[in-house]
């Protein structure tokens, strides 16, 4: 005769009767803004991550919230199961673009000056109209200037 061992269930697995909703359709925090926020958080936490793939049976619908984050890219036939699977993708650049950092060049002056002037005109008044170009041009081994770019 084989003895079956009964393992005790942790308290977190026990749910009091009457606390579950009649029908559960996913995360209680679902909503278009929350799903976008989760995607942004994932891409922020893992800089090397560029795509998130979601693979579900093709008969399933993503619903109105997930479809705002994921785009369908194709389907995968399955040899093990009777159904095919749909493949969805979420791109990094749609939620949290990656910064490209490079050494500043004098030619960057025209693009950077409107940003500086929007927040502070004292630098221009104190050091002249081309202070930024002069600062970039004065780079050496100890003083560096960098530019961060997003997209184009």
Order of alpha helices (4+ residues) and beta strands (2+ residues): alpha-beta-alpha-beta-beta-beta-alpha-alpha-alpha-beta
